[in-house]
């Protein structure tokens, strides 16, 4: 005899699995630590300062 399943619960489980997969993908694409963000901001500020120092004054 076959097992009886509740289709509503199966749909909810499938939706949860899809959302979890999307969240995992977003963590890979957008997830950076605070230290990484601060390091990138410091590097950008240093590069901008370096470029400003080489501009000619009019």
C-alpha positions as CSV (number, residue, x, y, z in Angstrom):
1,X,0.0,0.0,0.0
2,X,1.3,3.5,-0.9
3,X,2.1,6.1,1.7
4,X,-0.4,8.9,2.1
5,X,1.1,12.4,1.6
6,X,-0.3,15.8,2.1
7,X,0.2,17.8,-1.1
8,X,0.0,21.1,0.7
9,X,2.9,20.2,2.9
10,X,4.9,18.9,-0.1
11,X,4.3,22.2,-1.8
12,X,5.5,24.2,1.2
13,X,8.6,22.0,1.6
14,X,9.4,22.6,-2.1
15,X,9.0,26.4,-1.7
16,X,11.2,26.4,1.5
17,X,13.9,24.5,-0.4
18,X,13.8,26.9,-3.3
19,X,14.0,29.9,-1.0
20,X,17.0,28.3,0.9
21,X,18.8,27.7,-2.4
22,X,18.2,31.3,-3.4
23,X,19.5,32.5,-0.1
24,X,22.6,30.4,-0.4
25,X,23.3,31.8,-3.9
26,X,22.8,35.4,-2.6
27,X,25.2,34.7,0.3
28,X,27.9,33.7,-2.3
29,X,27.2,36.7,-4.5
30,X,26.7,39.5,-2.0
31,X,27.9,38.3,1.3
32,X,31.1,40.1,2.5
33,X,32.3,40.5,6.0
34,X,32.5,43.9,7.6
35,X,36.3,43.8,7.4
36,X,36.3,43.1,3.7
37,X,34.0,46.1,3.1
38,X,36.2,48.4,5.3
39,X,39.3,47.2,3.5
40,X,37.8,47.9,0.1
41,X,36.7,51.3,1.2
42,X,40.2,52.2,2.5
43,X,41.8,51.0,-0.7
44,X,39.4,53.1,-2.8
45,X,40.0,56.2,-0.6
46,X,43.8,55.7,-1.0
47,X,43.5,55.3,-4.8
48,X,41.3,58.4,-5.0
49,X,43.8,60.4,-3.0
50,X,46.7,59.2,-5.2
51,X,44.8,60.2,-8.4
52,X,43.9,63.6,-6.9
53,X,47.6,64.2,-6.1
54,X,48.6,63.7,-9.8
55,X,46.0,66.1,-11.2
56,X,47.2,69.4,-12.8
57,X,46.0,72.6,-11.3
58,X,44.6,75.2,-13.7
